[in-house]
Amino acid sequence: MANLQVKGIDDNLYRALKARARLDNRSVSQEVVMLIEEFLARGGGFDRRPAAPLLDIAGSWIDDRSAERIAADVRKARKARRKSKKL
């Protein structure tokens, strides 16, 4: 069985991990293995789309227009800038 050593863990993170391990009657090492197994079982870590978490939160929409057409429509909808006279 392989070993894994993790260095440089934030003290707050380690305390939280230790507390969680205690609640589950596990060692910190066992808790880390369980968390990694759960994460990977959900398919975590293998999404090659960097925007996926943002899209999960913000959602997305379907639009038949091309990106160029959408950009042109946005530009057209903007109000013209008015220069104000200095007082």
C-alpha positions in Angstrom: 0.0 0.0 0.0 1.3 3.5 -0.9 2.1 6.2 1.5 1.3 9.9 1.0 2.9 12.8 3.0 1.3 16.2 2.8 3.3 19.2 4.0 2.4 22.9 4.5 -1.2 22.4 5.6 -2.8 25.5 7.1 -3.2 25.2 10.9 -6.9 26.0 10.8 -7.5 23.4 8.1 -5.6 20.8 10.1 -7.7 21.6 13.2 -10.9 21.2 11.2 -9.7 18.0 9.7 -8.7 16.6 13.1 -12.1 17.6 14.6 -14.0 15.9 11.8 -11.8 12.8 12.2 -12.6 12.7 15.9 -16.4 12.9 15.2 -16.1 10.0 12.8 -13.8 8.0 15.3 -11.0 8.0 12.7 -7.4 9.0 12.7 -6.6 12.1 10.7 -4.9 9.8 8.1 -8.0 7.7 7.8 -10.2 10.8 7.5 -8.1 12.1 4.7 -8.3 8.8 2.8 -12.1 8.8 3.3 -12.5 12.4 2.0 -10.4 11.6 -1.0 -12.4 8.5 -1.8 -15.7 10.3 -1.5 -14.5 13.2 -3.7 -13.3 10.9 -6.4 -16.4 8.7 -6.2 -18.4 11.8 -7.0 -16.3 12.3 -10.1 -14.4 15.1 -8.5 -11.1 16.2 -9.9 -11.5 15.0 -13.4 -13.5 17.8 -15.0 -11.3 19.3 -17.7 -13.6 22.3 -18.1 -12.2 25.1 -15.9 -15.5 27.1 -16.1 -17.7 24.1 -14.9 -17.9 25.3 -11.2 -18.9 28.8 -12.4 -21.5 27.4 -14.8 -22.9 25.2 -12.0 -23.4 28.3 -9.8 -24.4 30.8 -12.5 -26.1 28.6 -15.0 -26.0 29.1 -18.7 -28.3 29.7 -21.6 -28.7 28.6 -25.2 -28.5 31.2 -27.9 -28.6 30.5 -31.6 -26.6 33.6 -32.3 -22.8 33.5 -32.8 -20.5 35.1 -30.2 -19.8 37.8 -32.7 -23.5 38.5 -33.3 -24.1 38.6 -29.5 -21.2 41.0 -29.0 -22.5 43.2 -31.8 -26.0 43.3 -30.3 -24.6 44.3 -26.9 -22.6 47.1 -28.5 -25.6 48.3 -30.4 -27.8 48.3 -27.2 -25.3 50.5 -25.3 -26.3 54.1 -24.9 -24.1 56.6 -26.5 -21.8 58.4 -24.1 -22.6 62.0 -23.5 -19.9 64.5 -22.7 -20.9 66.8 -20.0 -19.9 70.4 -20.0 -17.7 71.6 -17.3 -19.4 73.9 -14.8 
